Amino acid sequence: MSAVLDALQKKFGTAILATDSRFGDDVVEIGPDKLVELATWLKTDPAMAFDCPVFVTCTDRLGFPVPPDEVSKFKFSAADDRGPNPAREASLGPKEVLHDHAAADNIRPDDVVDEDDRGPNPAREASLGPKEVLHDHAAEPRFEVLYQLRSIRRRHGLRIKIRLRSDKLEVPSLAALWPAFDWQERETWDMYGVVFKGHPDLRRIYLYEQFVGYPLRKDYPKEKRQPLVRREWTDEVTAFHGDETKGGARG
Amino acid sequence: MVTSRLEDAANWGRKFSLFTYPFVTACCGMEFMSVAAAKYDIARFGAEFPRFSPRQSDLLMIVGTITERQGPVLKRVYDQMAEPKWVIAFGVCASTGGFYQNYSSMPGADQVIPVDVYIPGCPPRPEQVLDALMLLQQRIKERKGHSQIREKHEGEQRRLAEEELT
C-alpha cells in the first residue's frame, strides 16, 4: 500500500470503501457523499498537494466480465471474505431494484457464483480454472465515475472511484475545486449522463443540444445516428444522380 | 447556337481557374497541403489558389470526416458559394464516412450537399487528387457538374412554366 492510500485510510477510516494499488495505480473507492470533503483535503493538505487534475470519466460496466478475484467484491454476501461492510452497503442503497439490461444483453445472473448446494469442492474448482463471471446488474451499481489526480510537487497520483446505480447517477461537482474539471465533467455528462450536482454550466460539450441519450453507454445502439440536417431529394437532385448513374464520376 | 458557344468558352475558362475552398476537418488536410504545395502543385492543373471565403470560391473540397454536428455548417458554406459551383469529397471519410460507424460521424458528405467527384483513399495520394481534378474539369467542360445540371433543369422548368402561361 502506498503512502497516499495509508494517509487516506488513517484520515477517513470507514468512509474508504475499498482501495487498490495494482499496476502502479492507486485507487480509492468512496461514496458520493464523501467526495467533496476528500477532494478538498487532497488538494489542500501539504503532504497530498494534488495540484494537477488529470481527467474525469465514467465506465459503464453493463455486461462487463468481472475478474475472478474481484467476484467477492461484487457479491455483498457472507462469502465476501473481508466481512460485512455496513458503510459500503449503505452507500449502495437498496439491493432489489432490477434493470432489464441483464435480459437484453444475455447476461445470466446465475453465472455469478453463489453458494453451491453441494458445498465447496476445492478440487473441482481448481480443475475448472478461473471462471468468467459477468457483472450482475440486478443488485449492483452499474456505473463508475473516476477522477484521476496527480501531484506535481509530491510526485504521486491517485484515482478516486465512485460506484453509482443507474437510478441515482449523481455526484457532487469538483469544478469549483479544480477548474480544469469543468469541461471534463461536462464531457462525462454528455457521454454517460452523470449529473454533476453544483456544476456551474452542465451542458453538452461535444454533442448538440438536440441529441437524445448518452452515446458511450453500453446500451446505446452502436450505429444509431441523430442527424441535424439531410439533403432534400428534389427533382434536380434526381436529375444529377440520374446522370451520374450513366457512367459518372462515382466509378 | 451562339449562346452554347459562349457557354463553352465560359466553361473552358472555369475549368482552368477553379478557386478552391478547403473545408479541412481531419488528417486528409495534410495530404491537401501536399497537393497544394510546390511538390505536387495543383496550380499547374488549373486550381490555383485556396480561398478561405466560400463567397470567393467555386470548388468546395471536403477534406476529412464530417460529423453530424458539422452538417449545418457544411450546408451553410455550400449555400454561400456563388454559382456555378463544384464539390469534391476528398478521402473515404468525406465520401462514405470511412471506417467511422458511430453516433457522431456522417456517412458521407453527400448526405447534406451534392458531390461531383469522390476520391477514395485514407488519405488519397496526391496523384489521385490531381486525377480527380482532371475528371472534374472534364465534367465542367461537358456541363455535367451538379450545379450546371441544376441550372439546366431549372431553366427548363422556367421555360415550361412560361409556355404554360402563354
Contacts between the chains, C-beta under 8 A, distances in Angstrom:
chain1	res1	chain2	res2	distance
A	206	B	69	7.7
A	206	B	104	7.6
A	207	B	69	6.7
A	207	B	104	7.4
A	208	B	68	7.7
A	208	B	69	5.3
A	215	B	102	7.5
A	215	B	103	4.0
A	215	B	104	7.3
A	220	B	103	6.9
A	222	B	101	7.3
A	222	B	102	6.7
A	223	B	101	5.2
A	223	B	102	6.7
A	223	B	103	7.9
A	224	B	103	6.2
A	225	B	68	6.3
A	225	B	103	6.4
A	225	B	106	7.8
A	225	B	107	7.6
A	226	B	68	6.6
A	226	B	103	7.1
A	227	B	68	5.4
A	227	B	71	6.5
A	227	B	106	7.3
A	227	B	111	7.1
A	228	B	68	5.7
A	228	B	69	6.8
A	228	B	71	4.9
A	228	B	72	5.6
A	229	B	71	4.3
A	229	B	72	5.1
A	229	B	75	5.6
A	229	B	112	5.7
A	230	B	71	7.8
A	230	B	111	5.7
A	230	B	112	6.6
A	231	B	110	7.3
A	231	B	111	6.3
A	231	B	112	5.5
A	231	B	113	6.5
A	231	B	114	7.3
A	235	B	153	6.7
A	235	B	157	7.9
A	236	B	149	7.1
A	236	B	150	4.4
A	236	B	153	4.7
A	236	B	154	6.9
A	237	B	114	6.6
A	239	B	149	5.5
A	239	B	150	7.4
A	239	B	153	4.8
A	240	B	114	6.0
A	240	B	146	4.6
A	240	B	149	4.9
A	240	B	150	6.8
A	243	B	144	6.2
A	243	B	149	6.0
A	248	B	139	7.8
A	248	B	144	7.1
A	249	B	116	6.0
A	249	B	117	4.4
A	249	B	118	6.8
A	249	B	135	5.8
A	249	B	136	7.5
A	249	B	139	6.5
A	250	B	118	6.1
